[in-house]
Amino acid sequence: MSTILVPTDYSPAAANATEYAASLAKRFKSEVFLFHSFHVPFMESEVHLEGYTPAELQLEHESALQAIAAGISSKHGVTVSFKATMGFAADTILEEEKHANLVVMGMKAYTGAGKILGSIATSVLKRTKKPLLIVPEKSAYKDPENVVLACDEKAGTNEHPINTLKNFLKPFRTSIHVLNIRPVGDTAPEKDKMKKRLNDNLQGSHLFYHFFENENLVETLSEFVREHHADMMAIIPHHYHILDRLFHKSVSREMAFTSGIPLLALPETQSEGHVYFF
């Protein structure tokens, strides 16, 4: 049975991501694995104060996770396991992902452009070797019938992320909108070669190709998502060089913040022990 890892900090964003992951798990016949990392509170004081020991915190968090797991299992009819570990969140998540096929994390945006309460999710995104689905807090589960694959002209040269996307979408009837946006004046992509690679790698999928010239990448992406009623966006973060040139900060964060739909980050390399997932 495949496993969906769901890190949680008990926030509304994490709770929504857990619900989303449980709905996916039901479709994939997968297990949900809830995970929480914690620190021992530290207070600098001349007066000794009794506080929680690591063992007590462990039991407290395991109790909280057990209650969440029972509710999710009862509601969705899926198997849910859980674990609490002391340590830094991103590091422990990356350790636990070794035993999972997919990671699902929640994200909440602050008011104010570009300010993201999701530093852990974006930190994991930069380092993960597993598919990572970032779910905005207000994004309710819906089968991905329309998926936007935002990519550069090299899409398909590395088959692994494309095959990962294909396997992820197997249970669904999905249209894939391949979207290429380049800055005005940049060399036009070799469309025919790009289409052939993707058509070969995504045989059996309903593919539509869209090519734009525009300096404002995030605005163009957001408008495209709205016009095509997209349910999910997929990207290959570390190979999207056009995005790196357009933005100084993480463009993957910008996408998750702006689009309002789940963002599926596809790993460019195969992790040890798993070829693809599901």
N, C-alpha and C positions, 0 to 999 in steps of 0.2 A: 504494500500500500504506500502511495506517495504521501508526503507530508508538507503541510503549509505552516511555516513558522510565522507567528504573529507576536512581535514584541509589544508590550503594553506598559503604559505608565498610569493606567486607570483614568486617563483623560477622556472627554467626549470624543475627541478625534480618534483615539485608540479604540474606544468602544465601537465606533462606527466601522473602523477598519476590521475589527473582529467579526462583526456581523457580515461584512462584505466577504471576508475570507471563509466564513462558515457556509455562505451561499455558494461560493466557488467550490468548496470541499464537497458539497452535496452533488454538484455537477460532475466533479472529477472522481468521486468516490475516494476522497482523500481524508487523511486525519489532520485535525487542527492541533498545533502545538503552541500553547500560550507560554510566553516567556517574559519575565521581569527581572531587571537587574537593579540592585539597590546599594546604597552606601550606609555606613554607620554614622549617624549624626555626630558632629564634632562641635563642642562648645569650649572656647578658651575662657577659663575662669579660675580664680584662686580658690573658689569653693568647690568641693567635690560634690557633684550631683549624680544621683542614681539615674541611669539611662538604660536603654535597650542594649542587650548584648547582641552580637551577630546571630547567635542561635535563636534568640527570641524574635529578632527581625525576620529571620528565615521562616519561622513558624507562622508569623503574622502574614507575611506575603503569600505563603503557600495556602493559607486559609482563604485569603482574598481571591487568589487564582482558582482555587477549588470551587468557590461559589460561582465565579464567572463561567468556569468550564461546565458546571452542572446546568446552568441556565442555557448556555449555547447548545449543549448536547440535546437537552430536552426540546428546545425550540426548533432546531434544524435537523435533528436525527443523525448527527455525525459524531464520530469518536473525537474526544478532546482530551489531550494530556497537557500537563503544565510543569513548569519548573521556575524556581527563583534562585538567583545567584548573586553573590556580592561581587561588585566590580564596576568598571566603566561601561556605560551602556553600549556604545558602538563596538568596543572590543569584544564584549561578551556576545553580542548579537552575531558578529562575524565568526565567532567560535561555534556558536550553536547552529549557524546556517549550514555547516558541514554535513549535518544530518537531515537537511530539508531539501525539497525540490523547488520551492518558491518561498519568497519572503514577502509578507504584506504588512505595510506600515501606514499609520495615519499621519495626516499633516493638517495643521491649522494655520491660516494666514493671519498676521496682524493687520490692523488697519494701517495704511501707509504703504506706498509702492515699494515692492522689493523686500519688505521685512517679513521674514518667515519664521514662524515657530515650528521648526522642523529640522533643526540643525543636526539632530541625531540621524534622521532619515536621509538627509543629504550627505552626511558623513559616510553612512553605510553605502549610499549610492556610488560614491567615488571609489570604494574599496571592495565591494562585493563581487563574488564570482558566481552568484546565483541570480536568476531573474528576480527583480524587485518591483513590486507593485505598490506605488504610493497613492493612497486614497484620500482625497480632500474630505474634510469633516462633513460637509453637506452633501456628499455624493452617495446617493442610495444605490444599492445593487441593481444592476440591469444586465441581462445577457449582452455581451459585446457584439451587436449586430453591425455596427459601423465603426471600424477601427482606422485611425490615421497613423500611417507609418511615416514619420518625419525623418527624412534621410538625405544624405549628400550623394554625390555622383558615384561614390564607391560602394553603394549598397549592393550586397550580393556577392562581392568579391570574397568575403568571409562568410561561409555558409552557416556557421554555427548559430549566430543570433537570428538569422532568418528561419532556420529549422526549428529553433526554440519557439519563435512566434507561431509557426505553423502547428507545432504540437500543442501549444497553449490553446489555440483556437479550434482544435479538432471537434470538441463537443458542440460547437455552435455553428449556426448558419451566418457567416460573417462576410461582409464586403470590406475589402482592404483598400483604403485610399492612400496611394503612395504619393507623398507630398515632398517636392524639392523646391526650396526657396533659396535663391542666391542673390547676393548684393548686385545692384545695378552696375553693369560694366564688367562683371566677372565672366570668365570663360563659360560658355554654355556647356552643360553636361552632354555626354554622348548618349542621347536618349535611347537609341535603338539597342546599344550594348547593355545599358542599365536595365531596360525592359526585358531583354532576353534572359539576363541572369536571374532576375526576380521571377519571371514567368517559369523558368526551369525549376527554381528552388521552391516556388509556391504553387506547384501544379495542383489543379483542382480548386484553387481559391478564386473568388470573384475579385479581380484586380482592376483598379482605375488609377490612371496616372495624371498628376497635376504638376505643372511647372510654372514657377513665378519668379519674377525679378522684383525685389522690394528690399529697401534698407531696413524697414521696421519688421524684423522677424517675428517677435512675440505678438505684435498686433495682427500681423497677417495670419499667424497660426490660430489665434483666438477667433478671428473672424471666420476662418475656414471651418473650425470646429463647430461654431454656431450654425453656419449655413448648411453644413452636411449632417447636422444632428449626431455628431460623433459620440460614442459611448466610452471610448478609451483612446489614448494616444500611446504609441510605441516609439521608442528611440533607442539608439545605440550610443550612450553618452560619451564614451572615450574616443569614438571615431568620428564624431560630428564636428569636423574642423571648421566648417562654415560658422557654426554657432560660437566656437571659441574666438573667432576673429571679430564677430559682431558685438560680443559682450565680455566685459572684464570679469564679472561675477558668474556664478554657476548658472548657465542657461537652463539646465534641467530644473533648477528651483523655479526659475521664471516660468517655465512651461507649467509646472504643477500648480503654481500660484495663479497663473492667468487663465488657464483653460477651464478649470473647475471640474475636470473629469479625471478619472484615474490615469496615472502615468506608468506605463510598463517599461522599465529599463532592462534591455536585453544584454546579457553578458557577451563580450566579444571572444572570450576564451572559455574552454570547457573545464569545469571544475572536476577535481579527482573524484571518481566514484559514480558520477552521473553523466550520461551522454546527453540526454535531453530530459524533460520532465513530463509526467502524465502520459 
